[in-house]
């Protein structure tokens, strides 16, 4: 609760974690919440691309719906993930998508991009959208934001899936690779 108070977090919010840069595609999330009462929390450093986001927010009077958090400690970030209603990661390309794994470990339902590495990180129960479509993302939000039972179902299944990335499982798999080489 201290983190919620410290950062002025709303009761329900969509979370995005990562540097605000073009390929991370956070502007799509801001556009998708326009005309809704959804809240968005963006956590991460800002690159030049962030100016597009700030401009869009100002032009569309979304200031009360979007919060920017920077320099969040690892412990506080874990709490911010756990309190989120939905984690959204509409990135255009990634090497893997660690924030997706972090969200799943936090029992937060995930909406992310189709293709690339995202299904490997998000598993079969995350929701996958076209990262170029505001409408696709808006529909995904609509299906989850006020549907607590569906969010819980997806979060629970995602948590089971993500156990394959636990330290123990990774170590066991690495050991098997070494063993097969001998």
BALOBA-1460 file (C-alpha; in Angstrom, 3 decimals):
// residues 182
<rec num="1" residu="x" x="0.000" y="0.000" z="0.000"/>
<rec num="2" residu="x" x="2.911" y="2.365" z="0.599"/>
<rec num="3" residu="x" x="3.893" y="2.171" z="-3.082"/>
<rec num="4" residu="x" x="0.296" y="2.856" z="-4.117"/>
<rec num="5" residu="x" x="0.237" y="5.967" z="-1.941"/>
<rec num="6" residu="x" x="3.797" y="7.043" z="-2.845"/>
<rec num="7" residu="x" x="3.074" y="6.985" z="-6.591"/>
<rec num="8" residu="x" x="-0.574" y="8.025" z="-6.402"/>
<rec num="9" residu="x" x="-1.683" y="4.865" z="-8.196"/>
<rec num="10" residu="x" x="-5.370" y="4.479" z="-9.050"/>
<rec num="11" residu="x" x="-7.433" y="1.550" z="-7.766"/>
<rec num="12" residu="x" x="-7.321" y="-0.135" z="-11.196"/>
<rec num="13" residu="x" x="-4.736" y="0.451" z="-13.889"/>
<rec num="14" residu="x" x="-3.098" y="-0.898" z="-16.991"/>
<rec num="15" residu="x" x="0.651" y="-1.215" z="-16.543"/>
<rec num="16" residu="x" x="3.446" y="-0.956" z="-19.077"/>
<rec num="17" residu="x" x="7.090" y="-1.348" z="-18.065"/>
<rec num="18" residu="x" x="10.048" y="-0.475" z="-20.273"/>
<rec num="19" residu="x" x="11.935" y="2.418" z="-21.744"/>
<rec num="20" residu="x" x="9.618" y="4.706" z="-23.675"/>
<rec num="21" residu="x" x="11.047" y="4.240" z="-27.130"/>
<rec num="22" residu="x" x="9.531" y="3.700" z="-30.575"/>
<rec num="23" residu="x" x="9.786" y="-0.103" z="-30.752"/>
<rec num="24" residu="x" x="8.113" y="-0.523" z="-27.351"/>
<rec num="25" residu="x" x="4.985" y="1.081" z="-28.865"/>
<rec num="26" residu="x" x="3.531" y="2.597" z="-25.660"/>
<rec num="27" residu="x" x="1.739" y="5.300" z="-27.656"/>
<rec num="28" residu="x" x="-0.616" y="2.563" z="-28.905"/>
<rec num="29" residu="x" x="-1.758" y="1.981" z="-25.322"/>
<rec num="30" residu="x" x="-2.393" y="5.682" z="-24.771"/>
<rec num="31" residu="x" x="-4.405" y="5.863" z="-27.990"/>
<rec num="32" residu="x" x="-6.391" y="2.748" z="-27.022"/>
<rec num="33" residu="x" x="-7.513" y="4.239" z="-23.692"/>
<rec num="34" residu="x" x="-8.774" y="7.447" z="-25.295"/>
<rec num="35" residu="x" x="-12.527" y="7.692" z="-24.778"/>
<rec num="36" residu="x" x="-12.476" y="5.208" z="-21.858"/>
<rec num="37" residu="x" x="-12.134" y="5.580" z="-18.124"/>
<rec num="38" residu="x" x="-9.107" y="3.244" z="-17.993"/>
<rec num="39" residu="x" x="-5.992" y="4.377" z="-16.157"/>
<rec num="40" residu="x" x="-2.488" y="3.738" z="-17.463"/>
<rec num="41" residu="x" x="0.801" y="3.636" z="-15.585"/>
<rec num="42" residu="x" x="3.988" y="3.818" z="-17.663"/>
<rec num="43" residu="x" x="7.154" y="2.793" z="-15.816"/>
<rec num="44" residu="x" x="10.558" y="3.455" z="-17.350"/>
<rec num="45" residu="x" x="13.034" y="5.930" z="-18.684"/>
<rec num="46" residu="x" x="12.178" y="8.240" z="-21.531"/>
<rec num="47" residu="x" x="13.766" y="8.506" z="-24.962"/>
<rec num="48" residu="x" x="12.864" y="11.087" z="-27.621"/>
<rec num="49" residu="x" x="9.776" y="9.018" z="-28.519"/>
<rec num="50" residu="x" x="8.270" y="9.865" z="-25.105"/>
<rec num="51" residu="x" x="7.596" y="13.391" z="-26.406"/>
<rec num="52" residu="x" x="5.055" y="11.919" z="-28.850"/>
<rec num="53" residu="x" x="3.311" y="10.267" z="-25.921"/>
<rec num="54" residu="x" x="3.297" y="13.439" z="-23.814"/>
<rec num="55" residu="x" x="1.994" y="15.479" z="-26.777"/>
<rec num="56" residu="x" x="-0.801" y="13.008" z="-27.497"/>
<rec num="57" residu="x" x="-1.825" y="12.977" z="-23.832"/>
<rec num="58" residu="x" x="-1.929" y="16.785" z="-23.719"/>
<rec num="59" residu="x" x="-3.802" y="17.147" z="-27.028"/>
<rec num="60" residu="x" x="-6.419" y="14.605" z="-25.957"/>
<rec num="61" residu="x" x="-6.834" y="15.669" z="-22.315"/>
<rec num="62" residu="x" x="-5.659" y="12.327" z="-20.942"/>
<rec num="63" residu="x" x="-3.479" y="13.798" z="-18.171"/>
<rec num="64" residu="x" x="-5.743" y="12.405" z="-15.435"/>
<rec num="65" residu="x" x="-5.601" y="8.897" z="-16.921"/>
<rec num="66" residu="x" x="-1.862" y="8.459" z="-17.514"/>
<rec num="67" residu="x" x="0.914" y="8.367" z="-14.906"/>
<rec num="68" residu="x" x="4.642" y="8.214" z="-15.537"/>
<rec num="69" residu="x" x="6.939" y="6.536" z="-12.998"/>
<rec num="70" residu="x" x="10.729" y="6.662" z="-13.154"/>
<rec num="71" residu="x" x="13.509" y="5.301" z="-10.951"/>
<rec num="72" residu="x" x="11.271" y="2.723" z="-9.300"/>
<rec num="73" residu="x" x="13.221" y="0.319" z="-7.077"/>
<rec num="74" residu="x" x="13.022" y="-3.423" z="-7.795"/>
<rec num="75" residu="x" x="10.967" y="-4.016" z="-4.643"/>
<rec num="76" residu="x" x="8.527" y="-1.230" z="-5.477"/>
<rec num="77" residu="x" x="8.290" y="-2.384" z="-9.089"/>
<rec num="78" residu="x" x="7.248" y="-5.847" z="-7.900"/>
<rec num="79" residu="x" x="4.430" y="-4.238" z="-5.909"/>
<rec num="80" residu="x" x="3.399" y="-2.049" z="-8.876"/>
<rec num="81" residu="x" x="3.170" y="-5.214" z="-11.041"/>
<rec num="82" residu="x" x="1.125" y="-7.045" z="-8.405"/>
<rec num="83" residu="x" x="-1.354" y="-4.183" z="-7.985"/>
<rec num="84" residu="x" x="-1.905" y="-3.744" z="-11.741"/>
<rec num="85" residu="x" x="-5.211" y="-4.779" z="-13.276"/>
<rec num="86" residu="x" x="-3.611" y="-5.677" z="-16.613"/>
<rec num="87" residu="x" x="-0.054" y="-5.668" z="-17.929"/>
<rec num="88" residu="x" x="0.186" y="-4.462" z="-21.527"/>
<rec num="89" residu="x" x="3.267" y="-4.899" z="-23.710"/>
<rec num="90" residu="x" x="2.477" y="-4.088" z="-27.369"/>
<rec num="91" residu="x" x="6.124" y="-4.009" z="-28.431"/>
<rec num="92" residu="x" x="6.979" y="-4.301" z="-32.114"/>
<rec num="93" residu="x" x="10.086" y="-6.410" z="-31.488"/>
<rec num="94" residu="x" x="12.021" y="-7.797" z="-28.544"/>
<rec num="95" residu="x" x="14.756" y="-10.279" z="-27.874"/>
<rec num="96" residu="x" x="12.543" y="-12.051" z="-25.352"/>
<rec num="97" residu="x" x="10.210" y="-9.888" z="-23.251"/>
<rec num="98" residu="x" x="11.335" y="-10.100" z="-19.629"/>
<rec num="99" residu="x" x="8.579" y="-7.679" z="-18.446"/>
<rec num="100" residu="x" x="6.021" y="-10.259" z="-19.630"/>
<rec num="101" residu="x" x="7.672" y="-12.879" z="-17.414"/>
<rec num="102" residu="x" x="7.710" y="-10.426" z="-14.499"/>
<rec num="103" residu="x" x="3.993" y="-9.736" z="-14.947"/>
<rec num="104" residu="x" x="3.140" y="-13.441" z="-15.084"/>
<rec num="105" residu="x" x="5.174" y="-14.107" z="-11.918"/>
<rec num="106" residu="x" x="3.176" y="-11.256" z="-10.325"/>
<rec num="107" residu="x" x="-0.118" y="-12.966" z="-11.245"/>
<rec num="108" residu="x" x="-1.083" y="-10.093" z="-13.519"/>
<rec num="109" residu="x" x="-2.875" y="-10.936" z="-16.791"/>
<rec num="110" residu="x" x="-0.894" y="-10.033" z="-19.895"/>
<rec num="111" residu="x" x="-1.859" y="-8.460" z="-23.200"/>
<rec num="112" residu="x" x="1.025" y="-8.442" z="-25.666"/>
<rec num="113" residu="x" x="1.885" y="-8.565" z="-29.364"/>
<rec num="114" residu="x" x="1.249" y="-11.413" z="-31.760"/>
<rec num="115" residu="x" x="4.274" y="-13.186" z="-33.210"/>
<rec num="116" residu="x" x="7.972" y="-12.620" z="-32.573"/>
<rec num="117" residu="x" x="9.097" y="-13.963" z="-29.182"/>
<rec num="118" residu="x" x="5.945" y="-12.934" z="-27.333"/>
<rec num="119" residu="x" x="4.068" y="-16.270" z="-27.282"/>
<rec num="120" residu="x" x="7.185" y="-17.977" z="-25.928"/>
<rec num="121" residu="x" x="7.293" y="-15.539" z="-23.004"/>
<rec num="122" residu="x" x="3.532" y="-15.081" z="-22.536"/>
<rec num="123" residu="x" x="2.372" y="-18.656" z="-22.961"/>
<rec num="124" residu="x" x="-0.983" y="-19.912" z="-24.169"/>
<rec num="125" residu="x" x="-3.164" y="-17.853" z="-21.834"/>
<rec num="126" residu="x" x="-1.946" y="-14.331" z="-22.470"/>
<rec num="127" residu="x" x="-3.962" y="-12.244" z="-24.899"/>
<rec num="128" residu="x" x="-2.230" y="-11.444" z="-28.190"/>
<rec num="129" residu="x" x="-3.067" y="-8.384" z="-30.260"/>
<rec num="130" residu="x" x="-1.990" y="-6.795" z="-33.522"/>
<rec num="131" residu="x" x="0.571" y="-4.223" z="-32.290"/>
<rec num="132" residu="x" x="-0.448" y="-1.829" z="-35.056"/>
<rec num="133" residu="x" x="-4.165" y="-1.829" z="-34.200"/>
<rec num="134" residu="x" x="-5.682" y="0.485" z="-31.603"/>
<rec num="135" residu="x" x="-8.983" y="-1.339" z="-32.040"/>
<rec num="136" residu="x" x="-7.423" y="-4.754" z="-31.365"/>
<rec num="137" residu="x" x="-5.924" y="-3.444" z="-28.135"/>
<rec num="138" residu="x" x="-9.086" y="-1.582" z="-27.118"/>
<rec num="139" residu="x" x="-11.100" y="-4.816" z="-27.528"/>
<rec num="140" residu="x" x="-8.592" y="-6.740" z="-25.405"/>
<rec num="141" residu="x" x="-8.856" y="-4.101" z="-22.665"/>
<rec num="142" residu="x" x="-12.646" y="-4.216" z="-22.899"/>
<rec num="143" residu="x" x="-12.635" y="-7.992" z="-22.391"/>
<rec num="144" residu="x" x="-10.547" y="-7.787" z="-19.202"/>
<rec num="145" residu="x" x="-10.554" y="-4.422" z="-17.443"/>
<rec num="146" residu="x" x="-13.859" y="-4.872" z="-15.614"/>
<rec num="147" residu="x" x="-14.003" y="-8.682" z="-15.802"/>
<rec num="148" residu="x" x="-12.337" y="-9.776" z="-12.587"/>
<rec num="149" residu="x" x="-13.095" y="-13.496" z="-12.971"/>
<rec num="150" residu="x" x="-11.514" y="-13.618" z="-16.447"/>
<rec num="151" residu="x" x="-8.478" y="-11.656" z="-15.250"/>
<rec num="152" residu="x" x="-8.047" y="-14.090" z="-12.355"/>
<rec num="153" residu="x" x="-8.409" y="-17.110" z="-14.645"/>
<rec num="154" residu="x" x="-5.793" y="-15.782" z="-17.080"/>
<rec num="155" residu="x" x="-3.462" y="-14.697" z="-14.264"/>
<rec num="156" residu="x" x="-3.646" y="-18.098" z="-12.526"/>
<rec num="157" residu="x" x="-2.945" y="-19.994" z="-15.752"/>
<rec num="158" residu="x" x="-0.163" y="-17.563" z="-16.646"/>
<rec num="159" residu="x" x="1.432" y="-18.115" z="-13.238"/>
<rec num="160" residu="x" x="1.429" y="-21.882" z="-13.799"/>
<rec num="161" residu="x" x="2.975" y="-21.406" z="-17.256"/>
<rec num="162" residu="x" x="5.716" y="-19.025" z="-16.086"/>
<rec num="163" residu="x" x="7.085" y="-21.543" z="-13.594"/>
<rec num="164" residu="x" x="9.130" y="-22.935" z="-16.500"/>
<rec num="165" residu="x" x="11.237" y="-19.776" z="-16.138"/>
<rec num="166" residu="x" x="11.872" y="-20.186" z="-12.407"/>
<rec num="167" residu="x" x="15.495" y="-20.373" z="-11.290"/>
<rec num="168" residu="x" x="15.079" y="-24.055" z="-10.436"/>
<rec num="169" residu="x" x="13.633" y="-24.992" z="-13.836"/>
<rec num="170" residu="x" x="16.241" y="-23.019" z="-15.751"/>
<rec num="171" residu="x" x="19.041" y="-24.637" z="-13.721"/>
<rec num="172" residu="x" x="17.549" y="-28.105" z="-14.247"/>
<rec num="173" residu="x" x="17.291" y="-27.548" z="-18.017"/>
<rec num="174" residu="x" x="20.818" y="-26.161" z="-18.204"/>
<rec num="175" residu="x" x="22.097" y="-29.196" z="-16.306"/>
<rec num="176" residu="x" x="20.336" y="-31.473" z="-18.816"/>
<rec num="177" residu="x" x="22.037" y="-29.680" z="-21.710"/>
<rec num="178" residu="x" x="25.462" y="-30.108" z="-20.093"/>
<rec num="179" residu="x" x="24.705" y="-33.737" z="-19.290"/>
<rec num="180" residu="x" x="23.678" y="-34.455" z="-22.892"/>
<rec num="181" residu="x" x="26.994" y="-33.059" z="-24.122"/>
<rec num="182" residu="x" x="29.065" y="-35.489" z="-22.049"/>
